[in-house]
Amino acid sequence: MLAAAVLAAAVGLAPRAAAAGGPQTEPADLAAIRAAARDENTGAQLLLGLAYLEGRYGLRRDPGRAAYWLRRAARDGQPYAQYRLGELYAEGLGVPRDPAHAVYWWRRAARAGNAQAQLRLGEALLAGRGVARDPRAAAHWLTLAARQGNAQAQYELGRMYHEGYGVPRDAGRSTDWLSRAAAQGQSDAVKLLHLIEEAGKESTLTYQQSAEVLERKAKAGDPRAQYELGLRYESGAWDVPRNPALALHWLRAAADGGNRHAMAALAHIYDRGLLGLAPDPKRAAYWRRKAAAAPH
């Protein structure tokens, strides 16, 4: 019975873990995981590779064996294994250091929708590390990761729009992505927003204020405070718990009050079906048109 339970976990845990950023498991029947891995179960191969990489289940850390099992899972299309194998090649851990090979695996995982791989591929394309430098392609992959809530990708994308590097210079988009990253506590985004403000550029410095101050201003009808409060409830960062209903409430209030960034955020939310909503292309298009027509 225990072996059957572990095999079921090996089948189902890896895809869920990949979506969340990495497997979170308790010690289990290692023999059952080994058997499933040898029987070409990619979830079990992933778990065994990570066990060797991180010293789980009583195993001694062995990057070489970790790479062996991660490679088997990656070749059979397991996105999180592809991402982690790319990390090994980037670091030269258990395999020869090979930035180009790292990019190869990140690209496969990124195409499968893994946000961490999309970030790493975007960073490689920005720096020309293991691949020819291509800022436009970097912006594509960073955008995909940023839309999934990756704070580092949001910061990188915000910086690119601020500098006009690989994308048209756009203060509004820059501030929007930087604010999203800052709302998750991304320190570089916070610093850049400070610099933008000091240079007299567009900024939403309400991100510095406490939730109590923001809520008081939001209730008084301040669209910028409403937008920032909505972002915080969306991400559950800083000093408020994640609350999709309140996030929608304040983003809608900010959008109704004329905040262009909130309009763009709602377009994204309805387009992707976030915060518990079903995808709604008509509402997404509505808010996208409103955002485009709003004063910059």
N, C-alpha and C positions, 0 to 999 in steps of 0.2 A: 504493500500500500504506500509506503514511504517513497519507494522508487517511482511509482506512478505519479505521485504528487510532484516530485522533483522534475520528472520529465515534462509534466504539464507546465511547470514554472519555467523550464528551459525554453519551451516553445513560445510561451506568452510573455515572459518578462522582458526579453530583449527589445522587441518593438516598442513596448510601452516605455521602457527605460530610455530608449534612444530619443523618443519624443520629449522626454522630460530632461534630457541632458546627460543621462548616465544611469546604469543599473543600481538599484537600491535593494539588496537582498540580505537575508540572514543566513548563517551557516546552514548548509543543507547536505543531502546525501551526495558526497563527492563522487562516489562510484557510479551513481545513476547519471550524473552529469557527464562523466567521462564516457559512459556507454552511449549516451545519446549523441555526444560530440563525435564519437567514432562512427556512429550510424548516420553521419552527415546532417544532423540537426543544427542549423546555423545558430539558433538561440543558445543551445548548449555550448557550441564552439565559442561563441562570444563570451559566455559566462566563464568558461574555462580559461580563455585567453586573459580576461580581466583578473581572474583569480591568480594566475601566475604573475601578472603585471603588478598587482597590488598586495600580494601575499595573503589572499583570502583562503578560507576553509582549511587553515592550518598549513597551507603550502608555502614553501620558501619562494621568495621573489625570484623570478627567472625570466628576464625580458626576452631571451631567445625563444623559450617555449611559448611565451605570450604571443610573440610575433607569429609563430607557427600556427597557433589556433585562430588568431585574429585574421591571418591571411586566408585560411580556409573559409571562414565565414564571409570575409570580404569578397572573395572570388565568387561566392554563391549569392552575392547581392545584398548582404546585411549592411544597411547604411551606417549604423553606429560603429560596427567593426571597421568599415572603410574609413570613417573619420579617425578612429583611434590608430589604425595602421598608418595613416598619413602622419599623425603626430609622431609615431615611432621613427619614421623615415626622416622627419624634420629634425628630430633630436639626435638621431643616430643611436637609438636605444634598442638593443636586441637585433638590430639590422645596421648595415652600413649607412652613414648619413647620406641622404640623397634627396635634396629639395625638389627635384623634378618628379621623382617618384611620389613624394609627399603630395604634390599638386595633383598628380594623376588620381590618387585615392580620394583626396578632398573633392575633386571635380565629380567623381562618381557619386559620392555621398551627397554633395550639394544638389546634383540633379535629382536625387531621390527625396530632397526636401529637408535634409538635416541642416538646421540653422547654424550650428557650430562650424560645420564644414563650409557652409556658404560664407561665413565670416572669414575663416582661414584662407579660403580661395580668394576672396576679395582683397585681403591684406597682401597675399602673395602677388596678385596682379598689380597692386599699388606700388609695391616695392621692387617688382621685377625679380622676385626670389623663386627660382625654380621654373620660371616662365617669363616670357617677354613682358615688359611693363605695358599695361593696357588700362589706363584709368577709366575709360568708358565701360569696359567689361567689369572692372572692379566695382563700379557704381551699381551695375546690374545685380551682382551677387550680394553686395552689401545691402541693397534695397530689400532683397528677398529675406535676408536675415533680420533686418531691422523691422520689417513688417511682422515677423514672428516674435518681436519683443526683445531681441538681443540688444542689450544696452551698449555694448562696445561697437556693434555695427551702426547703431543709431548715432553714436558720437562721430564715428568715422564719416558717415554720410553727411551729417550736419557740418562737419569741418570742410568736406569737399564742396558743398553748396556755398559755404561762407567764402571759400577761396576761388570758386569757379574752376575747380580742378577735375576734369573728366566729365563735368556736368555744367550747365549754365549757372552763372552766379545768381543766387536767389536767396535774399535775406530772409524771406518768409519761410521757405522750406528749411533753411539752415536753422533758424530759431525753433521751428517745430520739432525737428529731429533732436536737436541739442536739448530742448526742454524735456522731451520724452526720456532721453538718457539721464539727464540731471534728476528727473523725478524718481529714477531707480538708484540714485546715489552714485552715478558714474562721475568720478572726481574730475576727469579731464573736461567733461562737458560743462561742469559747474565753472571751472576756471575759464574756459573759452567764453562762456556767457558773460562772465565778469569783464573780460577783455573787450568784448563787443560793446558792452554797456559803457565802458570807459572811453571807447572811441566814438561814442555818440551814435551807435548804430541801433537798429531795432532789437529789442530784447524783451523777454518776459521775466523780469527779475522777481516776480511774485513767487518764483520757486524757492526763494530764500526764506519766506515767511512761514510761521507755524500754521498748523491746520486750523487752529482756533481763529487766528487773524484772517486766514483765507476764507473760512466759512462766514465770518462776520461780513467781510467785504462782498462775498458771493451773494449772501442773502440781501445785501443792500443794492445788488444789481450790477456789480462790477464784472464785466465780461471776462477780463483777464484773470481775475481771481477765480471765476467760475470754471474757466478753461483749465487752469492749473490744478484746482481741486478735483476736477474730473479726471485728469491724468493720474493724480495720486491714487484715487479710488480705483482706477483701471489697473494700475500696476501693483497696488498694495505696498508701495514703497514709502520710505521716510516715516511719518508719524500718523498714518491712517491705515486701517486694515483694508484689504481688497474687498470691494463691494461693487459688482457690475451694475446693479440698479442705480446706485448713487452716481457712479461714473457716467452712465447715460443721462441721468437727470441734469447733472451740471454741464456736461458737454452740450446737451441740447439747449440749456439756458444760455450758455455762452454763444452758441451759434445763432440763436434767436436774437441775441443782443448785438450781433454783427461781427463776432470774432471769427476772422477768416481761418485761423488755425483750427478752431473747434469744428468749423464746417468741413475742413479737409479731414480731420480725424473721424467725423461721422461718416464721411464718404468711404473711408477705409474700413470702418467697423461694419457698415452695411454691405460693403463689397465682399468682405471676407467672412461675414457671419460670426462676429466676435461678441464677447460679453453676453453669451447666451442667446443671441438673436440668430434667426435663420438668415442666410444670405438674401439680400433684397436689392437686386440690380437697379430697380427704378428709384428707390430712395437714395442709393449710392450715387446714381447719376444726378439726382436732384441736388444733393449737397455738393457734388463736384462742380456743378454749374454755378451754384451760389458762391462757392469759394473763389471760382475763377472771376466772377463779376464783382466780388467785394473789393473795397479800396485797399491798396497795399500800403 
